[in-house]
């Protein structure tokens, strides 16, 4: 058995420490810049006829998120609007999965005490088929384990009943709000800083 003893070379150690110092100076500003970018996200919605761009901004982890934007090509009236579990569009909007629901709640409206995190209620399209979006929400977040970044934003063909369906519609109401087919969807991604 051969044993080697390495005598520390102070000049090599000093060079290594200098390298680490310069590397951290280069890395940490990039990390800070990425954190500043994470307070803004975008989803570009695409469907057969329906398109849109949705922005989500959140100034800090404790502030509510503001969801804004515009969706075109809708039929006039109310349309369910949700964040869905997956940022997957490999099989169209159906690949987005169910509503984003990290706390295992039943479906509700945006002001309901019990709701999925992804339940944003309805958006209303005018006679021109355009829905202007301006929602402030306390459960949607761009930070932490329950971030919506990497998930999907979906607008539905029909109105969301906000979990209040009765009779034969009650069971599905507590899952989806009976909002119908998925008219358009898009992955929620980090947006470039303004």
C-alpha positions as CSV (number, residue, x, y, z in Angstrom):
1,X,0.0,0.0,0.0
2,X,1.4,3.4,-1.0
3,X,0.3,6.5,0.9
4,X,0.9,10.0,-0.5
5,X,1.0,13.1,1.6
6,X,0.2,16.3,-0.1
7,X,1.8,19.4,1.2
8,X,-0.6,22.3,0.8
9,X,0.7,24.8,-1.7
10,X,-0.4,28.2,-0.4
11,X,-0.1,29.9,-3.8
12,X,-2.4,27.3,-5.4
13,X,-4.9,27.6,-2.5
14,X,-4.8,31.4,-2.9
15,X,-5.5,31.1,-6.7
16,X,-8.4,28.7,-6.0
17,X,-9.9,31.1,-3.5
18,X,-9.6,34.0,-5.9
19,X,-11.3,31.8,-8.6
20,X,-14.2,31.0,-6.2
21,X,-14.6,34.7,-5.4
22,X,-14.8,35.7,-9.0
23,X,-17.1,32.9,-9.9
24,X,-19.6,33.9,-7.1
25,X,-19.4,37.5,-8.3
26,X,-20.5,36.2,-11.8
27,X,-23.1,33.7,-10.6
28,X,-25.0,35.6,-7.9
29,X,-26.1,38.6,-10.1
30,X,-27.6,36.1,-12.5
31,X,-29.5,34.4,-9.6
32,X,-30.8,37.8,-8.5
33,X,-31.8,38.7,-12.0
34,X,-33.7,35.3,-12.3
35,X,-35.5,36.0,-9.0
36,X,-36.6,39.5,-10.3
37,X,-37.9,37.9,-13.5
38,X,-39.9,35.3,-11.5
39,X,-42.5,38.0,-10.5
40,X,-43.9,38.0,-14.1
41,X,-45.2,35.2,-16.2
42,X,-46.9,34.8,-19.5
43,X,-49.2,32.2,-21.2
44,X,-49.9,32.4,-24.9
45,X,-53.2,30.6,-25.5
46,X,-53.9,28.7,-28.7
47,X,-56.9,26.7,-29.8
48,X,-58.6,26.0,-33.1
49,X,-60.2,29.4,-33.2
50,X,-59.4,31.0,-29.8
51,X,-56.1,32.8,-29.1
52,X,-54.9,35.0,-26.3
53,X,-52.1,36.3,-24.2
54,X,-52.3,36.2,-20.4
55,X,-49.9,38.0,-18.0
56,X,-49.5,37.1,-14.4
57,X,-47.6,39.5,-12.1
58,X,-46.8,39.3,-8.4
59,X,-44.7,41.8,-6.6
60,X,-43.7,39.5,-3.7
61,X,-44.6,36.2,-2.3
62,X,-47.1,37.8,0.1
63,X,-48.8,40.0,-2.5
64,X,-51.8,38.8,-4.5
65,X,-51.2,37.9,-8.2
66,X,-52.7,40.1,-10.9
67,X,-53.9,38.2,-14.0
68,X,-54.4,40.4,-17.1
69,X,-54.6,40.1,-20.8
70,X,-57.0,39.4,-23.7
71,X,-58.6,36.4,-25.3
72,X,-60.0,36.5,-28.8
73,X,-62.3,34.2,-30.9
74,X,-64.7,33.3,-28.0
75,X,-68.4,33.0,-28.4
76,X,-70.1,36.0,-26.6
77,X,-70.8,35.2,-22.9
78,X,-69.1,33.6,-19.9
79,X,-66.3,31.1,-20.2
80,X,-64.5,29.1,-17.5
81,X,-61.0,30.2,-16.9
82,X,-58.5,28.0,-14.9
83,X,-55.0,27.1,-14.2
84,X,-54.6,23.4,-14.9
85,X,-52.1,20.9,-13.4
86,X,-49.6,20.3,-16.2
87,X,-47.8,22.4,-18.7
88,X,-48.2,19.7,-21.3
89,X,-49.9,20.2,-24.7
90,X,-48.7,17.0,-26.4
91,X,-52.4,15.9,-26.9
92,X,-53.8,19.4,-27.2
93,X,-55.4,21.1,-24.2
94,X,-56.5,17.7,-22.7
95,X,-52.9,17.0,-21.7
96,X,-53.1,19.9,-19.3
97,X,-54.8,17.6,-16.9
98,X,-57.3,18.7,-14.1
99,X,-57.4,22.1,-12.4
100,X,-54.4,22.9,-10.3
101,X,-55.4,21.7,-6.9
102,X,-52.4,21.2,-4.5
103,X,-54.6,21.3,-1.4
104,X,-57.1,18.6,-2.5
105,X,-60.2,20.9,-2.3
106,X,-63.4,20.7,-4.4
107,X,-64.1,23.1,-7.2
108,X,-65.4,26.6,-6.4
109,X,-65.4,30.2,-7.6
110,X,-62.5,32.6,-7.1
111,X,-64.1,34.1,-4.0
112,X,-65.2,30.7,-2.5
113,X,-63.6,29.7,0.8
114,X,-63.2,26.1,-0.7
115,X,-61.7,26.0,-4.2
116,X,-58.9,24.7,-6.3
117,X,-56.0,27.1,-6.5
118,X,-56.5,27.1,-10.3
119,X,-60.2,28.2,-10.1
120,X,-60.4,31.7,-11.6
121,X,-64.1,31.7,-12.3
122,X,-65.3,33.1,-15.7
123,X,-64.2,35.6,-18.2
124,X,-66.8,37.4,-20.3
125,X,-66.5,37.8,-24.1
126,X,-68.3,40.7,-25.7
127,X,-70.2,40.6,-29.0
128,X,-66.9,40.8,-30.7
129,X,-65.7,37.6,-29.1
130,X,-63.0,39.4,-27.0
131,X,-62.6,38.9,-23.3
132,X,-60.5,41.5,-21.4
133,X,-58.9,39.9,-18.3
134,X,-58.2,41.7,-15.1
135,X,-58.3,39.5,-12.0
136,X,-56.6,39.8,-8.7
137,X,-56.2,36.5,-6.8
138,X,-54.7,35.6,-3.4
139,X,-54.1,31.9,-4.1
140,X,-52.3,32.1,-7.5
141,X,-48.6,32.4,-6.9
142,X,-45.4,32.7,-8.9
143,X,-43.3,31.6,-5.9
144,X,-42.6,28.5,-3.9
145,X,-43.7,24.9,-4.2
146,X,-47.2,25.8,-5.4
147,X,-46.1,28.1,-8.2
148,X,-48.2,28.2,-11.3
149,X,-45.1,28.6,-13.5
150,X,-44.8,25.5,-15.7
151,X,-48.6,24.7,-15.5
152,X,-51.3,25.6,-18.1
153,X,-53.8,28.4,-18.4
154,X,-57.0,27.2,-20.0
155,X,-60.2,29.0,-21.2
156,X,-63.2,26.8,-21.7
157,X,-66.0,26.8,-24.3
158,X,-68.8,27.1,-21.6
159,X,-69.6,28.9,-18.4
160,X,-68.2,27.7,-15.1
161,X,-70.9,27.1,-12.5
162,X,-68.4,27.8,-9.7
163,X,-69.2,24.5,-8.0
164,X,-72.9,25.2,-7.5
165,X,-74.3,22.7,-9.9
166,X,-77.3,20.6,-8.7
167,X,-78.9,17.4,-9.7
168,X,-77.1,15.4,-12.3
169,X,-74.6,18.2,-12.7
170,X,-73.6,18.3,-9.0
171,X,-70.8,15.7,-9.1
172,X,-69.0,17.2,-12.1
173,X,-69.6,20.7,-10.7
174,X,-67.3,19.9,-7.8
175,X,-64.5,18.9,-10.1
176,X,-64.7,21.1,-13.2
177,X,-67.6,23.6,-12.8
178,X,-69.2,22.0,-15.8
179,X,-67.3,24.5,-18.0
180,X,-67.2,22.2,-21.0
181,X,-64.5,21.7,-23.7
182,X,-61.2,23.4,-23.6
183,X,-61.3,26.2,-26.2
184,X,-57.6,27.2,-25.8
185,X,-54.6,26.7,-23.6
186,X,-51.0,27.7,-23.1
187,X,-48.1,27.0,-20.8
188,X,-47.4,29.5,-18.1
189,X,-43.8,30.5,-18.5
190,X,-41.4,33.1,-16.9
191,X,-41.6,36.3,-18.8
192,X,-38.7,38.5,-19.7
193,X,-38.2,41.5,-17.4
194,X,-39.8,44.8,-18.4
